[in-house]
């Protein structure tokens, strides 16, 4: 894009998502029989609530604070595997978010919302002084508690992705073609 943004396409499909250094992304990968969306979203809520933020589920599988979305989620279910991933708006730049995610005037009129800004919120508005490292620690602690799991292992994603997969998912044919 002219303004320096990049376009990517998710395996899970769904609507557009904005990513910047002020949002945190997560993914649950598991055998299909272990997929449990309320448990997975509950884990995110457990972490956020442990930080003193009163967050809730919405009817669209989003997570909200005071009626404003801070986490959107997408899913990909295959015969034997399941993936659930999402974003957590922590300190995103809403000016740029609005620039990249501009819904049609008709959609905005039908929804009765005057701007994207009115529908989303950053976690740091409700947890002043909270940094991303603290949020990550809270998410890891909630994961260990909910799944009775050992501490996480971190993977260098720059080294972990096979070149063929990188080529496939970064190609114009996948993203736009």
C-alpha positions as CSV (number, residue, x, y, z in Angstrom):
1,X,0.0,0.0,0.0
2,X,1.1,3.6,-0.6
3,X,1.1,4.4,3.1
4,X,3.5,1.5,3.9
5,X,0.9,-1.1,5.0
6,X,0.9,-4.7,3.9
7,X,-1.9,-7.0,2.9
8,X,-2.1,-10.5,4.2
9,X,-4.8,-13.2,3.9
10,X,-5.7,-15.5,6.7
11,X,-6.3,-19.2,6.3
12,X,-9.4,-18.7,8.5
13,X,-11.0,-16.1,6.2
14,X,-13.4,-13.7,7.8
15,X,-13.3,-9.9,7.8
16,X,-10.4,-7.5,7.6
17,X,-8.0,-7.2,10.6
18,X,-5.6,-4.5,11.4
19,X,-2.2,-5.3,12.9
20,X,0.4,-3.0,14.3
21,X,2.9,-3.1,17.2
22,X,0.1,-2.1,19.6
23,X,-1.8,-5.3,19.2
24,X,-1.1,-8.8,20.4
25,X,-1.9,-11.9,18.4
26,X,-2.6,-15.4,19.7
27,X,-3.4,-18.8,18.1
28,X,-4.7,-22.0,19.5
29,X,-3.8,-25.1,17.5
30,X,-5.2,-28.4,18.6
31,X,-6.8,-31.7,17.6
32,X,-10.4,-31.1,16.5
33,X,-11.8,-33.1,19.5
34,X,-10.0,-30.7,21.9
35,X,-11.5,-27.5,20.3
36,X,-13.6,-25.7,22.9
37,X,-14.3,-22.1,22.0
38,X,-15.8,-21.0,25.3
39,X,-12.8,-22.4,27.1
40,X,-10.3,-20.7,24.7
41,X,-12.1,-17.3,24.9
42,X,-12.5,-17.8,28.7
43,X,-8.7,-18.1,28.9
44,X,-8.3,-14.7,27.3
45,X,-10.9,-13.2,29.7
46,X,-9.2,-14.8,32.7
47,X,-6.0,-13.1,31.7
48,X,-7.5,-9.7,31.1
49,X,-9.6,-9.9,34.3
50,X,-6.5,-10.8,36.3
51,X,-5.2,-7.4,35.2
52,X,-8.2,-5.6,36.7
53,X,-10.2,-5.1,33.5
54,X,-13.9,-6.0,33.5
55,X,-14.2,-7.8,30.1
56,X,-16.9,-9.9,28.6
57,X,-18.0,-12.1,25.7
58,X,-20.1,-10.5,23.0
59,X,-22.6,-12.4,20.8
60,X,-20.2,-12.4,17.9
61,X,-17.3,-14.3,19.5
62,X,-15.6,-11.0,20.2
63,X,-14.4,-9.8,23.6
64,X,-15.5,-6.5,24.8
65,X,-15.0,-3.9,27.6
66,X,-18.0,-1.6,28.2
67,X,-19.6,-2.7,24.9
68,X,-16.5,-1.9,22.8
69,X,-14.4,-4.7,21.1
70,X,-10.8,-5.2,22.1
71,X,-10.4,-8.8,20.7
72,X,-11.7,-10.2,17.5
73,X,-11.4,-13.9,16.6
74,X,-11.4,-16.2,13.6
75,X,-11.5,-20.0,13.2
76,X,-10.5,-22.7,10.8
77,X,-11.9,-26.2,11.5
78,X,-10.6,-29.2,9.5
79,X,-11.5,-32.8,9.8
80,X,-8.8,-33.6,12.4
81,X,-7.4,-30.2,13.4
82,X,-8.7,-26.9,14.7
83,X,-7.3,-23.4,14.8
84,X,-8.6,-20.4,16.6
85,X,-6.7,-17.1,16.4
86,X,-7.3,-13.6,17.3
87,X,-6.0,-10.1,18.2
88,X,-6.0,-8.2,21.4
89,X,-5.9,-4.4,20.9
90,X,-3.5,-3.2,23.5
91,X,-2.2,0.2,22.3
92,X,-3.1,0.2,18.6
93,X,-3.0,3.3,16.5
94,X,-6.7,3.9,15.8
95,X,-6.0,6.7,13.3
96,X,-4.2,4.2,11.1
97,X,-6.7,1.5,11.9
98,X,-9.5,3.7,10.6
99,X,-7.4,4.6,7.6
100,X,-7.0,0.9,6.6
101,X,-10.4,-0.4,7.8
102,X,-12.9,1.8,6.1
103,X,-16.3,0.1,6.0
104,X,-18.8,1.2,3.3
105,X,-21.2,4.1,4.1
106,X,-24.1,1.7,3.6
107,X,-22.8,-0.8,6.2
108,X,-22.1,2.0,8.7
109,X,-25.6,3.4,8.2
110,X,-27.2,0.0,8.6
111,X,-25.2,-0.6,11.8
112,X,-26.0,2.9,13.1
113,X,-22.3,3.5,14.1
114,X,-20.6,6.6,12.9
115,X,-17.0,5.3,13.0
116,X,-14.8,2.3,13.6
117,X,-13.4,4.2,16.6
118,X,-16.7,4.0,18.4
119,X,-16.7,0.2,18.2
120,X,-13.1,-0.7,19.4
121,X,-11.0,0.1,22.4
122,X,-7.4,-0.5,23.6
123,X,-6.8,-2.4,26.8
124,X,-4.5,0.3,28.1
125,X,-7.4,2.7,28.4
126,X,-8.8,0.5,31.2
127,X,-5.4,-0.6,32.6
128,X,-3.2,2.5,32.7
129,X,0.5,1.6,33.1
130,X,0.0,-1.9,31.8
131,X,2.6,-3.0,29.3
132,X,2.6,-5.8,26.7
133,X,5.0,-7.9,28.7
134,X,2.6,-7.9,31.7
135,X,-0.3,-8.9,29.3
136,X,1.8,-11.7,27.8
137,X,2.6,-12.9,31.3
138,X,-1.1,-12.9,32.3
139,X,-2.0,-14.8,29.1
140,X,0.7,-17.4,29.8
141,X,-0.4,-17.8,33.4
142,X,-4.1,-18.2,32.4
143,X,-3.1,-20.8,29.7
144,X,-1.1,-22.8,32.4
145,X,-4.1,-22.6,34.7
146,X,-6.8,-23.4,32.2
147,X,-4.9,-26.2,30.5
148,X,-2.9,-27.4,33.4
149,X,0.2,-27.0,31.2
150,X,3.9,-26.4,31.8
151,X,5.4,-23.0,31.0
152,X,5.3,-22.1,27.3
153,X,8.1,-22.7,24.9
154,X,8.9,-19.8,22.6
155,X,9.6,-20.4,19.0
156,X,11.6,-18.1,16.7
157,X,9.0,-17.7,14.0
158,X,11.5,-16.2,11.6
159,X,13.4,-19.5,11.7
160,X,10.4,-21.9,12.2
161,X,8.4,-21.3,9.0
162,X,9.5,-23.5,6.0
163,X,10.4,-21.4,3.0
164,X,7.7,-23.1,0.9
165,X,5.0,-22.0,3.3
166,X,6.3,-18.5,3.5
167,X,6.3,-18.3,-0.4
168,X,2.8,-19.7,-0.5
169,X,1.2,-17.3,2.0
170,X,3.1,-14.2,0.8
171,X,2.3,-14.7,-2.9
172,X,0.0,-12.4,-4.7
173,X,-2.1,-15.4,-5.8
174,X,-2.9,-16.3,-2.2
175,X,-3.4,-12.8,-0.9
176,X,-5.4,-11.2,-3.7
177,X,-5.6,-13.5,-6.7
